[in-house]
Amino acid sequence: MPCTEKIVNTEADKSKTVIILNPPMFSHMGKLTVGQTISCIYVDVIARYTSTTGKALNYASASYNAQGKPIDSQLDSVPADLVSSLTEARKLAIIPISAIEAEKTRLEILNNGTRYVDFDPIVRRNTQDLFLRLYHTGVLERRGRELIFMTRKIPEDLIHNAVDNIDFHPRSAKTDFIQILRDADDEVPLTKPRVFATPLPLHLCSECDMIFHPTTPLAEGSEYDPRIIEACCPSCKDISKNIPTDTLSPLFDLAIQAYFLRQKSDGHTIMISGKNVLIRYPYLSFMIGCALDGHSPFDTLVVHSLLADEEGIRMSNRNENVLYLSDLYKDRTDLPADAIRYLVIKTASQRANISRLNLTFIEGGRKLVFKVGNLRRFFKNKGFDFTDYQTDPDTLSDYCRFMSNFDLKSALIWAESYVKEISDSINIKKTNSPNPNWTAEARMYVNALWALRPFIPHVVEKSIAELGINCLITTNQRSI
């Protein structure tokens, strides 16, 4: 099989597992924007490609966060019964979460064992434990009921060393990231007045305003909620609870996941981010890692472009030109997921700051799906036995180089051209040879399926199954 180890440019003992992540989905409307779709599919393509070795953990398509203001606004600001309010919040949150998961499934996004930050007490407890670790490093400052991450307390030489150990794609992303480190606010609030969020794992005394730890040992795997559990202040002896809005910022909840996964893995962590959120999730994840152990929580940072509409204007709520995935299906009820995946990869770019959405790519995706299906029917009608066929690493070397550099657009263009080469070769032989031998084209088709599998998985998996291509069946991409 072609080697996918090159996607992890690191020493052998760090190649056991590849964790691929980006900021978890955050959509309270229950609809994916096309911009979010880019992140989903970008991550999924890399996960599928890396999974040919059976090593990829696509965390990005197995996490979600619905905490925050939209759900909170539907609750009482000072709930009479906090437990009941949180139960109601989770019921409200499951509606957009389920809708998003349905859209991801429609896009053939690999997903297995979705874990919601909002619902999983183990995830929230991990967040609380890491918050306490950060608190003990001395980089947090208290202001009233707020706790602020003072990033300027982290030594600059430590930050520079951590940056130098990151593999950036494209290389220019390093310059962008360093500029963000210079320009970013060096005071980041890690708490936010929300009810539906991970509880602050510290008590704030209502009488003397002292901040203190719980004295009761916490059960493993369960969160600690000082809003519900009373505690005695060691200073004034007052017994009280925290107020309902003493919670951690949802941004901290999301950013800490990279560090947590890195600590639990013996492998390589890839962070994938759009340019517009670099200053939020990747930046905060990086600074948390530096504060806790002096290292970035991700080994590789892959940055893709922002999305613009067909007029070249960046898509955003402010510009009132956001396009939703569901909009693409209007008047296109038969639109295959593979065509949308094609559209996304042909649109996204590492080389540009902003990429203009070109909906004509949808038709290009349809044509590619049709060509792959036509070739499947051709070889099936010829009765080809693919039992002993293998992929050719030499033929796929350029493709693998593109994928190893996370240049997905160039890899897809290569694979698309290769499919055209197969079709052209067949047409020429049909015209010029009375008894053509199709063995060379059949071998090429196996290469093409292997290369296209991460991009248009539905038609590829159908072709693999119908033709019984054993070398691809035994290396089926896997998710978690």
Buried (B, 14 or more C-beta within 10 A) or exposed (E): BBEBBEBBBEEEEBBEBBBBBBBBBBBBEBBBBBBBBBBBBBBBBBBBBBBBBEBBBBBBBBBBBBBBEBBBEEBEEEBEEBEEBBEBBBEBBBEBBEBBBEBBEBBBBBBEEBBBBBBBBEBBBBBBBBBEBBBEEEBBEBEEBBBBBBBEEBEEEEBEBBBEEBBBBBEEBBEBBBEBBEEBEEEBBBBBBBBBBBBBBBBBBBEEEEBBBBEEEEEEEEBBBBBEEEBBBEEBEEEBBBBBBBBBBBBBBBBBBBBBBBEEBEBBBBBBBBBBBBBBBBBBBBBBBBBBBEBBBBBBBBBBBBBBBEEEEBBBEEEEBBBBBBEBBEEBEEBBBBBBBBBBBBBBBBEBEBBBBEBEBBEBBBBBBEBBBEBBEBBEEEEBEBEEBBBBEEBBEEBBBBBBBBBBBBBBBBBBEBBEEBBEBBEEBEEEEEEBEBEEBBBBBBBBBBBBBBBBBBBBBEBBEEBBBBBBEEBEBBBB
